[in-house]
């Protein structure tokens, strides 16, 4: 193990996690009104109706797959009766489908943002950086899966990448595990760390927000100002005169 491995697989992960956590705290404290996706549906909805579900459902499956592959040890799935071949086949097939859907949805959203004038005008530099990093991370992940498991002889990342990932959170980092993984997996992990570092400063913060308040807030009552439904008397501007009795 050399200094570069220590920098990439020990220093960089903790730096990215620190920026991720503190960045969200700072963003929530000083930019609550900016904690939003800045929806552009009012500008264009046809492409959004196609690209948004493809991307969001695809990325959800991808995230769940990463949680299962990185967090859950291999011994646990084997104890549950899921053999290596069955797990490998399911992960590759489902992961590939989800990855293709995610990339297709993201491509449509980027195309929409670039070609629809009002949407492009509302796009900030942070948005462009976020889209580039997100696309790079997803493409590298899908490429690593296809090259290693479809074009190659297969690679079990749960014996290297997964233990390294868990070692970071138990404060016993093992960079030597990442030093011998295929390059595409290394690039995917490195791009993910950069993405997580810039996450708090982009619109991706909305993924960490659950609309729990909607369950307890009171109903919003809307009252019509139309003369036909407001009553027998049409509304008049100004104050009604006060009569003395």
LOKENU-90999 format. One record per atom (N, C-alpha, C): x negated, y, z negated. Coordinates in steps of 0.05 Angstrom, whole numbers, plus 5000, padded with zeros to 4 digits. Each point is the difference from the previous one (the first is absolute). Layout:
BEGIN
XYZ;...
This chain:
BEGIN
498349765000;501750245000;498250255000;500650195018;498450245002;501750244990;498750245002;501350244991;502450075016;500049945026;502350075017;502449844992;499649744994;502249834991;501250114974;498350094982;501050124974;501550255006;499150175018;501450245007;502749955012;500149815019;502549945015;502049854983;499149814985;501949814987;500250034970;498650214988;500350064972;500750294996;498250185010;500450294996;502450095016;500249945025;502250105018;502749914990;500549754991;502749934990;500850164976;498250034981;500750164976;500450295006;498450115019;500450285008;502750035013;500849825018;502650015014;502349984980;499749824980;502149974980;500350244983;497750134993;500150244983;501450235015;499250045025;501350215016;502949945004;500749745004;502849925004;501750084976;499149934976;501550054976;500150294993;497750134998;499950284992;501250185022;499749925025;501250165021;503150004998;501249784993;502949994997;500950174976;498449994978;500750164977;499850295007;497950085014;499750285008;502350085019;500649835019;502150075020;502750034987;500649824981;502650024986;500250244983;497850084988;500050234982;500150275014;498650025022;499750265013;501550025027;501149775010;501350015026;502449825000;501850044980;502449834999;501850035024;500250255010;501850055022;498849895027;497449955000;498749885023;500049705000;501149884978;500149714997;502349895017;499649995026;502249935018;498949905026;501649875016;499249915026;500250215021;501250234993;500550215020;501449895024;502449894996;501449875022;500450185024;499749885023;500350145026;502349895016;501949864986;502249885014;501750205015;500250244990;501750205013;498950085027;497549965005;498850075025;500349795022;499949744991;500349785019;500749754985;501949855009;500949774986;499949745016;500050015026;500149765017;497549834995;497650115004;497649854995;499649934971;500950184982;499849954971;501649754992;502349965012;501749774993;498749745008;498150015019;498749755009;497449974984;498450215000;497349984988;500049974970;501750154986;499950004971;500749734988;502249875008;500549734988;497849805007;499050005024;497849825007;497650044982;499350254996;497650064984;500549934971;502250094988;500449974971;500549714992;501649855016;500449724993;497449845005;498650075021;497549865005;497950054979;499750254991;498050074980;500749884973;502649984995;500949874975;499249714998;500349865022;499249725001;496949984998;498650185013;497150004999;499150054971;501250194986;499250064973;500649764981;502349875004;500649774984;498149775005;499249975025;498049805007;497350054987;499250264999;497550074987;500149954970;502350064988;500349954972;499749704994;501449845016;499949714996;497249895005;498650105020;497449905007;497750104983;500250254990;497850114984;500449974970;502450024991;500650004971;500349714989;501549845015;500649734991;497649815006;498849884981;497749825005;500849765016;498149895014;500549775017;500849764984;499049974975;500749774983;502950014992;501250244999;502850024992;501849905022;499550075025;501649905022;499749705004;497649904995;499649715002;501549854978;500050134975;501549874978;503050015005;500950195016;502950025007;500749815023;498149855010;500649815021;499650105028;498950245003;499550125026;497249945008;499649825019;497449935009;498650215017;497449975004;498550205015;500950025028;500749785013;500950015028;502650145003;501949944982;502650135001;499850294994;498450074980;499750294994;498650145023;498049885011;498550135022;501950045024;501649805007;501750025023;502250224996;501250004976;502050204994;498950284999;497650034988;498850274998;499250115028;498949825017;499250095026;502450075018;502049835000;502450045017;501550254991;500750004974;501650224990;498450265000;497449984993;498450245000;499650125028;499749835020;499750095027;502550145010;502349884995;502650115008;500450274987;499550014974;500450254985;498050215009;497549925006;498050195009;500750125027;501049835018;500850095027;502350204998;502049934983;502350184996;499150274988;498249994981;499050244988;498550185020;498349885016;498550155020;501950125021;501949835009;502050105020;501650244989;500949974975;501550224988;498450254996;497549964992;498250234996;499350135026;499749845021;499450115027;502350185009;502549904996;502350155008;500250274984;499449984974;500250254984;497850205008;497649905006;497950185009;500750125027;501149845018;500850105026;502250214997;501949954983;502150194995;498950264989;498149984981;498950244987;498350165020;498849865020;498450145019;501550125023;502349885008;501450095024;502450174994;501149994976;502450164993;499050274989;500550225014;498950264993;500450084970;502450014990;500450094972;498749814980;499949745006;498749814982;497050055000;498950045023;497150055002;499250264986;501850205003;499450264987;500049974969;501649824990;500249964971;497949814989;498349905018;497949814992;497550154990;499149944976;497750134988;497549845005;497750124993;497549865003;499949754982;501150034976;500249764982;501649785013;502150075014;501649805013;498449855021;498550155016;498449885021;497949814988;498750094978;498049834987;501349754989;502350044988;501449774988;500849795021;501150105023;500749815021;497649865011;497750145003;497649875011;499049794981;499850064974;499049804981;501949774997;502650055000;502049794997;499849815024;499950125024;499849835024;497449845000;497750124993;497549864999;500049774981;501150044976;500149794980;501749775009;502350065011;501949795009;498849845023;498850145020;498849875023;497749824992;498350104982;497849834990;500949764985;502150034984;501149774986;501149795019;501550095020;501149815019;497849875017;498050165007;497849895016;498449794984;499650064974;498649804983;501549744999;502750024997;501649764999;499949845026;500350135022;500049875026;497349885007;497950164997;497349905008;499249774982;500450024974;499149794982;501749755001;502650035002;501849774996;501349905026;500150175021;501249915025;497849945021;498250195003;497949975020;497649844989;499650024973;497849864988;500949744986;498249904983;500649754987;501550034974;500850244993;501450054975;498250104979;501150174982;498450114978;501850034976;499249894978;501650014975;499050234983;501350235003;499250244985;500649984971;501649804992;500749974972;497749894983;497849925013;497749914985;497950224997;500450225014;498050224999;501350274995;501750095018;501250274998;501850024976;501749804996;501950004978;498650014973;498049824994;498750024974;498550264997;498950115021;498750274998;502150214993;502349995012;502150204995;500949984971;500449774989;500849974973;497850074980;497549965008;497750074983;499850304995;500950155019;500050304997;501850084977;502349884998;502050084981;499549894972;498449794998;499349904973;497350114991;499050205016;497550144993;497549814999;500149805017;497749825004;499549965030;499250225014;499849995029;497949805009;500749865022;498249805012;499550075029;498350205006;499550085027;498849795018;498749814988;498749785016;502149855016;502549994990;502149855015;500650145026;500050265000;500750155025;497650015019;497649964991;497750025017;499949795021;501449784997;499949785019;502649955015;501950194999;502549975015;499650115028;501749915019;499850105028;500250315001;498850125020;499850295002;502850135002;501849875015;502750125003;501450024973;499649804983;501250024973;498750224983;497450035003;498750224986;500950275010;500350035026;501050265011;502950054991;501649794999;502850034991;500150104971;498349874983;499950084972;499050294997;497950075015;498950274998;502050215009;501449955022;501950195010;502450034981;500749784987;502250014980;499250174976;497549994992;499150174977;500150295008;499250075024;500250285009;502950095001;501749825010;502950075001;501150054973;499349844980;501050034973;498950264987;497650085009;498850244989;501550255010;500950005025;501450245010;503049984996;501049774991;502949954996;501450224985;498950094976;501550194984;500450275013;498550065021;500150265013;501550005026;501549795005;501549975024;502949944993;501749975021;502849934996;500449724990;497949844999;500249724990;500849994971;499950224986;500750004971;502949914996;501750035021;502849934997;500449704996;498049845007;500249714996;500049934971;499050174983;499949954971;502350124985;502050105014;502250134988;502549835004;501449934978;502549865001;502350194992;502150025015;502250184994;501749914977;498849954976;501449904977;502050204990;499450265003;501850214990;502749995013;500249895025;502649995013;502049834985;498949814984;501849824986;501550144977;498850214989;501250134976;500950295004;499350115023;500750285004;503150035005;501250224993;502850045004;500750035029;502549965007;500950035027;499850295009;499450045025;499950275012;502850055013;501350204991;502750075010;499850225021;500949945024;500050195021;502850115003;500350275002;502650135003;500050145027;502249965014;500250125027;500750304997;499050165019;500750285002;501950055023;500949785013;501850035023;502850094990;501150195015;502650114991;502249795000;499949805017;502149815002;499949804977;497749964988;499849804978;499550134973;499350265000;499450124974;502550094985;502349995012;502450094987;501850165018;502050124989;501850165017;498950285006;498050094984;498950275005;497249985011;499550145021;497450005012;498050144982;497649914998;498150134982;499250275011;499750194981;499250275008;497350064989;498450165014;497350084990;500350194976;498049994983;499950194978;501549904976;500350174980;501349934975;502950065001;501649844987;502950064997;500350224980;501950195005;500450224981;501049904973;499250144979;500949934973;502550174994;502149864993;502550154994;500450024970;500850234991;500550044971;502949954994;500449884977;502849954992;500750174976;
